[in-house]
């Protein structure tokens, strides 16, 4: 253990953040856009010599000054961040790291979930975490033709409902994964309730919480990837690496996705998914969006209507259960959150 001090760095501390950015830059990485805790280690001259950060239950953005490498400082940073996470109640932790750093995190008790060759490794601090998740899913395996659909549903719209109905009509069992990360304007508990209400009339659906293994755009790291295209491609390939393992235990041979005419990011993601899934023997079906008045139904439009106070106009865009929720007193905190957001559309 060194004699150096580790302190939290706040967003208002521009001097320290500039030092951190410089330190990260020396490692060829940049400060991630999604961070909720940043720490730094200072030497006797009050210069930052090591740094690390958190977002949700992930650890990210590590760097150590070249003049202090080999002193075990990164180990101390990881230990500090782990203690911070435990104090928050986060005991199941994840890290995204470059390939050449995966052994270091392995020595600290992290275990590989999936990797993208020459880019990154996704790891967790539970030896059997992902395996237990797969084992729990295997209990829901059914005979016949099985398909899968991953849905954020922020919120659940008639477009989502149409997609689920179509997918369910073309297979014996549809495994519907609801993204459970709370990185959306509408909390997971609400999104899940609206999805379950909206698909309750479809008999051959099995709903699953995605858990921490199906990763949203909001939490996928970008700090050591060179540009936006690289981020999208890496996210898609990591998702597919994990999904193919999920599909194997459920005997899923087809994955449905909704076409995204208003989302450039998701459109690129779907294109990559379509080509990559076929290599794993899984058919990717991209379903055109359901339209109203020649316009595709979009959750972004629904959120914009909510932001603008146009609740009465939602009846043509969302199922009755979704409309009923947003007209109820229970929805007021969520509506206020949407109205306070600067931009409710996702591109």
Residue pairs with C-beta under 8 A, 6 or more apart in sequence:
1 76
2 41
2 71
2 72
2 73
2 76
4 41
4 42
4 43
4 49
4 50
4 73
4 76
5 41
5 42
6 39
6 40
6 41
6 42
6 76
6 77
6 80
7 39
7 40
7 42
8 37
8 38
8 39
9 16
9 17
9 20
9 38
9 39
9 40
9 51
11 17
16 40
16 48
17 31
17 38
19 40
19 47
19 48
20 31
20 38
20 40
20 48
20 51
20 63
21 30
21 31
23 48
23 49
23 50
23 51
23 63
23 64
23 65
24 30
24 31
24 51
24 61
24 63
24 223
26 63
26 65
26 66
27 63
28 224
29 61
29 63
29 223
29 224
30 223
31 38
31 53
31 61
31 223
32 53
32 55
32 60
32 61
32 221
32 222
32 223
33 222
34 55
34 218
34 219
34 221
35 53
35 54
35 55
35 60
35 61
36 54
36 55
36 56
37 53
37 54
37 55
37 81
37 84
38 51
38 53
38 61
39 51
39 52
39 53
39 77
39 80
39 81
39 84
40 48
40 50
40 51
41 48
41 49
41 50
41 51
41 73
41 76
41 77
42 48
42 49
43 49
43 68
48 65
49 64
49 65
49 67
49 68
49 73
50 63
50 64
50 65
50 68
50 73
50 74
50 76
50 77
51 61
51 62
51 63
51 77
52 59
52 60
52 61
52 62
52 63
52 74
52 77
52 78
52 80
52 81
53 59
53 60
53 61
53 81
54 60
54 81
54 84
54 85
55 219
56 90
56 181
56 183
56 219
57 85
57 90
57 92
57 93
57 94
57 212
58 93
58 94
58 95
58 96
58 219
58 221
59 78
59 81
59 82
59 85
59 93
59 94
59 95
60 95
60 96
60 221
60 223
61 223
62 74
62 77
62 78
62 97
62 101
64 73
64 74
64 77
74 104
75 108
78 105
78 108
82 93
82 125
85 91
85 93
92 124
92 125
92 126
92 129
92 212
93 110
93 124
93 125
94 113
94 122
94 123
94 124
94 125
94 212
95 105
95 110
95 122
95 123
95 124
96 120
96 121
96 122
96 123
96 220
96 221
97 104
97 105
97 120
97 121
97 123
98 119
98 120
98 121
98 224
99 115
99 117
99 118
99 119
99 120
99 121
102 112
102 115
102 121
102 123
105 121
105 123
106 112
106 123
109 125
110 123
110 124
110 125
111 123
111 124
111 125
111 126
111 127
111 129
112 121
112 122
112 123
113 122
113 123
113 124
113 129
113 130
113 213
113 242
114 121
114 122
114 238
114 241
114 242
114 245
115 121
115 122
115 241
116 234
116 237
116 238
116 241
119 225
119 234
119 237
120 224
120 225
120 234
120 238
122 215
122 238
122 242
124 130
124 212
126 132
130 213
130 245
133 211
133 213
134 245
134 246
134 249
135 249
137 208
137 246
137 249
137 250
138 249
138 250
140 175
140 206
140 208
140 250
141 249
141 250
141 251
142 172
142 173
142 206
143 172
144 171
144 172
144 173
145 171
145 172
145 173
145 253
145 254
146 171
146 172
146 173
146 174
146 175
146 250
146 251
146 252
146 253
146 254
147 167
147 170
147 171
147 173
147 174
147 175
147 252
147 253
147 254
147 255
147 256
148 174
148 175
148 176
148 177
148 243
148 246
148 247
148 250
148 252
148 254
148 255
148 256
149 163
149 164
149 167
149 174
149 175
149 176
149 177
149 255
149 256
149 257
150 177
150 179
150 210
150 214
150 243
150 255
150 257
151 160
151 163
151 164
151 176
151 177
151 178
151 179
151 195
152 178
152 179
152 184
152 191
152 216
152 299
153 160
153 178
153 179
153 191
153 194
153 195
153 299
154 184
154 185
154 186
154 191
154 299
154 303
155 186
155 190
155 191
155 194
155 299
155 302
155 303
155 318
155 322
155 325
155 326
156 191
156 194
156 195
156 197
156 198
156 318
156 319
156 321
156 322
157 297
157 298
157 299
157 302
157 317
157 318
157 319
157 322
158 290
158 292
158 297
158 316
158 317
158 318
158 319
159 258
159 289
159 290
159 296
159 297
159 298
159 299
159 317
160 195
160 198
160 258
160 299
161 198
161 199
161 319
162 287
162 290
162 297
163 256
163 258
163 287
163 290
164 174
164 176
164 198
164 199
164 202
164 205
165 202
166 256
166 287
167 174
167 256
167 285
167 287
168 174
168 202
168 204
168 205
170 254
171 204
171 254
172 204
173 204
173 205
173 206
174 202
174 204
174 205
174 206
175 206
175 208
175 250
175 252
176 195
176 199
176 205
176 206
176 207
176 208
177 207
177 208
177 209
177 210
177 214
178 188
178 191
178 192
178 195
178 207
178 208
178 209
178 210
179 188
179 191
179 210
179 214
179 216
180 188
180 192
180 209
180 210
180 211
180 212
181 188
181 210
181 212
181 215
181 216
181 218
181 219
182 188
183 216
183 218
183 219
184 191
184 216
184 218
185 303
185 334
185 337
185 338
185 341
185 344
186 334
186 338
187 334
190 325
190 331
190 334
192 207
192 209
193 325
194 319
194 321
194 322
194 325
195 207
196 207
197 319
197 321
197 322
198 319
198 321
198 322
199 205
199 207
213 242
213 246
214 239
214 242
214 243
215 235
215 238
215 239
215 242
217 235
217 265
217 346
220 231
220 234
220 235
220 238
222 228
222 231
225 231
225 234
229 268
232 265
232 268
232 269
232 272
233 268
233 272
235 269
236 268
236 269
236 272
236 273
236 276
237 272
237 276
239 273
240 273
240 276
240 277
240 280
243 255
244 277
244 280
244 282
246 252
247 253
247 255
247 280
247 282
252 282
253 281
253 282
253 283
254 282
254 283
254 284
254 285
255 273
255 277
255 282
255 283
255 284
255 285
256 285
256 287
257 270
257 273
257 284
257 285
257 286
257 287
258 286
258 287
258 289
259 267
259 270
259 286
259 287
259 288
259 289
259 296
260 266
260 267
260 270
260 289
261 267
261 289
261 296
262 296
262 298
262 300
262 345
262 347
263 300
263 346
263 347
264 347
265 346
265 347
266 346
270 284
270 286
273 284
274 284
274 286
277 283
277 284
278 284
289 296
289 297
289 298
290 296
290 297
291 297
292 316
292 317
295 301
297 317
300 344
300 345
300 346
301 317
302 314
302 317
302 318
303 338
303 344
303 345
304 344
304 345
305 311
305 313
305 314
305 317
306 314
306 326
306 335
306 338
306 339
306 344
307 338
307 339
307 341
307 344
309 339
311 323
311 326
311 327
314 322
314 323
314 326
315 323
318 326
325 331
326 334
326 335
338 344
